[in-house]
């Protein structure tokens, strides 16, 4: 990969190895799958070259947090900080490294070495992919971390870009064509009951609806057990797809059929989307330590992950059901504002702030809203007295949601980060109504521009 990005990685690796010879490294990484896999690759890489380090997993960055970091340590941000350059500039940090793929905001300070594809023809690669290339540049033996890079790429929905970065050379990453409902390795009835991507109205979270769908598709249990997706023959797969499309009329066949990535973890091939869901469940449940151990295949972590994920799935299904009921009288003290090609869903304290981004992503990938609809979801963080905001676009066209959030939050104060079609931010709780009014005005103005 001898392009500008590849040359930059080589340059930064050289500087990093020199600067870290006799200094401790403070790693700060994001808490989603991409951030966790990035951290797992990095800490194992640093162990092999005998560097001292500490790791902290965070949801977001703000000025206070950056100011609290020890000034004499080497600070290494993973999957973070491209939108916090001004905060870094205003801190007294001596040496900062950033490996990130989010949009760059502001001028790069002199004490910052940054690897970011937005500075190099906007190549599409996740932070875990960049961290893998960084690790491999340090030592070619680190090719064994390719499966973690693939997992992070899939977690950030960049699976179509994996083949560009030699990640698929790993024998522990397999691809099969199939229905894009996960996990492809588990019995169909359980998979459909907890299907959140896609979210299937009348089926997700409803075991009766699941059995009806499978019956309509002519798929019956054998000796009390349903087949997995990978076990279906071509005829059975066609019938299942037809039954799903009948319940999801806005979906298209091409959107629910595609490449299923299988990754070997704990010596067993697993659906990468399920592995990503487990990692996210841990981090969003406050157990990012377990998620890191899981990626490193620590034996004690596997059972813990299963328990956390099972509980998280139940909470997620309940959250989706609540969002669907907002318009009814059953749900009070929450609101939904619907405009031209946008919907604002303010769940307040009814859904955890750590879950609202997942809910927004699921809604954006469902058939509930039409293409180009902007979904803005909000939830309270009662401990920090903040509001978490998640913005998503339905499909691959429409508003630049990061720019929309940036315009609004710059006016009222807060933090913003993300991408063109998936962004997030935080504001103080007392600014809730001011944010809603300003956001609505901006979305309506943006609609006129479109």
N, C-alpha and C positions, 0 to 999 in steps of 0.2 A: 504494500500500500504506500508506494513512494510518491505521494502527492503532498500538497502543502500541509495538510493535517498530519500526515505521517512524519514529515520533517519537523513539525512543531513538537510532536510527541518525543521524537529523538532528542531535540534540543532541551526540552523541559526535563526529561529523564536525566540527562547529563548534569544539569544544574541541581536537580533534586538530590542525586547521589552525592554530589560534592557538599551541598549545604547541610545534609543530615548525618554526616560522619560522626559528629560529636554533639548533636543536639537532639532532644526528645521531640517527637512528632505528636501533635494533637490532631487526630482525625475527627472531623465532623461530617456525618453523612445523613442523608434524608431517610425517613422511616418507611418509605414504600419499597416494593420489590426491587426496583432499580437501585435505590440507595443501599439497601441491605446487601444485595449481591455485590455491589461495588465495594462495600466495606469488607465483605468476606474475602474477596479477591485480594484487596489491598493488605489486610492484616496478615494473611498467609504469605504474601510476597515479602513483606517487611520482616517477618520472622525468619525467612530463609536467608536474608542478607544481614541479619543480626542488628536491626535498628530498634531503638526504644520507642514505644508509642503508647498512646491512650486513645480510646475510641468513645465517642459520644454520638448517639443517634437522636435526631431532633425532627420535629414536625415542620419547623420554619425558623427563619432567622430574623432578628430585629437588632436595632442599634445597641440596646442594653446587653443582649447576649454577646454580641461581638466585642463590646467593651470589656466584658467580664473574662475574656480569654487571656491566658498568661502571655505576656508580651514577648518573653524570651524564648518561647517554644516555636518550632516550625508548625504553622497552621495549614492543614490540608483539608479543603472542603471537597466533598464528593456529592454530586447530584444536587448541588446548592451553590448559592453565592453569586451567580452571574448577574442577578438583579439587586445585589447588595454592595456593589462596588463603592458607592458613596459612603455607606456605613464603614466599610473597611478603610477607606481613605481617611475618615474622621477618627479612626482608632489609632492607637500607637503600636500596632502589631509590627514586628520587625520583618518577618518573612512569611508570605502567604502563597500557597499553591491551590489552584482550583481546577478540578476535572468535572466538567458539567456540560449539559446539552441544552439548557434553558436559554431563553433570549437574553442577550447582554444589554444591560441598561447602564449607561454612563461611560465615562472615560476610565481606562484601566490604570490604576495607580502604579507607580514605579516599583513598589515592593511586592507586586502580584505577578506570578507566572501562571498563565491560564491556558488550559486546553479546552476549546469549545468549538464545535463544528459551525456555529453561526459566524465565526471569524474566518471560515474556510469554505466558501461556496455553499454554506448551509447544508452540509451533508447530514443525512438522517442516520443518527446513531445515538444510542442511549449512553448514560454515564457508565453503566457496567461494561458496555462495549469499549468505551474509551479507556476505562481502568484496565480492562483485559489487554488492550494494545500497549498500554503503559507498562503493565506487568511483564508482558512478553518481550518488550524492548529491554527490560532489565535483565531477563534471563529467558532464553527460548524454552527452557524446561517448564515454564509457567503456562504452556499451551494446555495443560491439564485443567486450567480454569475456564476453558472455553464454554463448558456447559453452564457455568454460572453467568457468563456473559450472555449466552442465549436466553437463559431464564429471565435476566433483567430486561433484555430487549423485548421479549414476549410480554413481560409485565407492563411495559410501556407501549404496547401495541405496535411494535416496530419489527414484527417477525418477517415482513416482506423485505426488510433491508439486511437481514442476517447474512445472506449469501455473499454480500459485497465485502465482508470482513474476515473471510477464512475461518469463521467460527464453526461452520458445519463440517469441517474436517474432523471434528471430534467424534470418535465411534460411539460415545455415550449420548449423542443427540441423533434421534431418528425422526423421519417425517413420514406421515401417512395421510392420504386424502380422506376426508370424512366430514361429518356433520359438526359444525362449530359450537357444540354444546359440550361442556366439560363436567366431570372428567370422562374421557372416552373409555377408561379402563374399568369403570364401576357399573353395577346393574342399572338398567335404564330407568326403572321406577324411582330410584333414589336420585339419579342424575336430573331427571325432569322435575322432581319435587323441589329441588333446590336450585333450579336453573335461574340464574340472574342475568346471564349474558348468552343468549337473549332472554329477556323477561317475557314469559308467555302468559298473558292474561287468562285466568280461569284454570291454569295448570300449575304455575309456580306457587309453591306453598299450599297447594290443595291436592291431597293424595287422591281424593275422589276424581278430580279433574284429570290427574295423571293416568289413573286406571282407565278412564273413559277414552283418553287419547290413544293409549296403547291398544285398547280393544278395537277402536276404529281403524287402527293401522294393522290389525290382525296379528299383533305381537303378544303372545301369551306366555306365561311363565312355564318353564320346564323343570319339573320336580321342585316347584315352589320358588324358582329363581329366574329372573329375567336375564336376557343376554346383555352384554355391554355393547356400546356402539362399535367397538372394534371387531366384535364377533358377528355383526349383522352381514348378511349377504347383500348383493346389489338390489334385489327385489324388495327385501325387507327395509333397506335404507330408503328406497324411493317411497314406499308406503308411509314410513315415519315422517319423512320430509313433507309429504302431501298433507298429513294430519296436522303438522305444526303450522304449515302455511295457511291452512283453513282457519286456524285460530289466531293467526298473525297476518291478516290480509295485506297489510302495508309492507310486509317483509318481502324480499325477493330471494329466489332460490340461490342466486350467486352469492348472496350475503351470508347465508347460513351453511354453505358448503365451502370447504377450503382445506388448507394444510393443517394437520394436527401434529404438533411437535411433542415427541416423547423424550424425556430426559431421565437418565439413570441416576437415581439417588438412593442411597442405602442398598445398592446392588439390585435395584428393581426399577423397571421402566415405568414412569408415571407421566401423566398428561401435564405438560408445562404450565398450562393455565390453572390447573388445580394446585400445583406447587406454589405458583404465584399467589393464589387466593389464600393459601395457608400462611405464607410469609406476611401478607398484608393483615390477615386476621390477628397474628401475634403482635405486630407493631401497633395496630389500632386498638389492641386490648392492653397496651402498655407493657408488652413483653418482647421488645425488640431483641433482648438478649437471647431469648429462645430461638427467634428467627435466625440470628447469626449462627448459633450452634447447629441449627437445622441445615443451613447451607454448607456448613463444614462437616456434616454427617456425624455429629457427636451422638452416640447411641442413646443417651438419656433424653435427648431433645425430641425424638420422634413421637413418643407417647404423649408428651406435653403438648406438642403441636396439634395432634389429633383432637385432644380435649378442648383446646382453645378454639380451634377452627369449628368444631361442632357447635359450640355455644355461640360463636360469632355468626354462623350461618342462620341460626334461629333468630338472632337479633336483627340481621339484615332483612330477612323475609318479613318480620314484623314491621320494620321501618318502611319497606316498600308497600306493604298493605296500608300503613297509615297515610303515606303520600297519596295513594289511590283513593282514600276516603276523605281527603281534605274538603272536597266540595259538599260532602254530606253533613248532616247535623250530628253525626257520631263524633266528629273531631272538632274541638273548640280551641281557641287561643292560638291557632296557626292560620296562615293565610297563603292564598295563591293569587298572583296578579297575572292576568293573561293579556298580552298585547299583540300587535302585528308581528308575527314571527319571533315572539319571545314569551317566556313564562318565568316568573319569579316565584319560587317556593320557599317560604319562610317558616321553618318548622319550630323555631325558637328552642325550647328545651325538651321537645318531644323526641328528638333523635340526637344521639351523641355527635359532637362536632367531628370526632375522628371517623365517623361513618358517613358523613354527608357527602364527601367527595365520591365515595363508592356508589351511593344512591344516585347522584347526578350522572355518573358515568353509565350506570345501568339504564337509566331513563333515556339517555342520549343514544343508546344502542338498541332500544326497544322499538316497537312499531307504534307507540302511543302518540308521539309527536312527528310531524312531517319534516322532511329534509329542510335544512337551513334554519330550523328553530333554535334559538339560543335559550339554554336552560341555566338559570342562576338559582342555586340552592344555598340556603343560609341556616346555620344552627348555632346556638349559644355554647360558649365554653364558660361554664359557671365559675370554675376555679380561677381563671385568669381575667374574668369579667370582659371577655372578648366575644366577637361574632366571627365564626369561620365561614368564608364564602367560597363556593366552588362553581365555576362556570364551564359549560360544555356546549359544543355545537352538535346538532344532529346531522350526520353526514360530513362530507369533506369540503363543503362550501358555506359561505355566509360571513358573518361578522368575525373580526379578529377579537376574540373575547378578552385576550390579555390587554389589548389597547383600550377596550371599553372599561375594564376594571381599573386600569392604570389612570385613565382620565378622571374617573369618579373618586378613587381613593387618594389621588394626589391632592384633590380639592379638600377632602374632609380629614385626611390623615390616616395612615395605616400602612400595611405591607402588601406587596403584590409580587407574584411570580408565575411562571408557567409558559405556555405555548399559545400559538394562534387559535387553536380550537379546544384547548383544555388549559384553564388557568385557575388560580386561586388567590385568596387574600385574607387578611384579618383586619378588623376595625374594632374600636372600643364600643362596648355594648350601648353606651348612652347615645351613640351616633346612629342607631338603627334607623330611625325615621328619616333623618337627613340623608343617609345612604340610599334608602329606598326611593325617596323623591328624586334625588340626583340621578340615580341609576335609571329610573323610568324615563326621565327626560332625555338622557343620553341614548338609550335604546330607541326611543322614538325618533330622535334626530338621525341616528345611524340608519334607521329604516328608510328615511327620506333619501339619504345618500345612496343607499343600495338601489 
